[in-house]
Amino acid sequence: MWVFTSTGMLSVVAHRDLKGSLLVRARSPFHIRKMFPYAAVDQTLDADYPFRAVIERELFANVMLDYSLNIDYDNFKNSIEEKNFHDHCLEVWATMRRYGLNWGRFE
């Protein structure tokens, strides 16, 4: 699952060995630390997502719930302060907009 927040993008998958945990991955360690400040973030330079943290499923769910309950912006793109991340999110938005314009072709 990809999760975009105002402070970063996370790729979240089931942990292969720890059933009660998720592997939260990112391309920037700050994206993980903003959401999970006490998590141990490991680095694997040759991985697609070089920064990773093992997060218990319940903690992940609680953090996402808290984040969603505290959204105070009315425009996601405008809520992103980091310019480089903002610009890349605009590219994602544009790609998905093009997808949405053609949704009927995929039914």
Beta strands, then each sheet from edge to edge (+ up, - down):
strand 1: 2-5
strand 2: 8-14
strand 3: 21-26
strand 4: 42-43
strand 5: 51-56
sheet 1: 1+ 2- 3+ 5- 4+
end
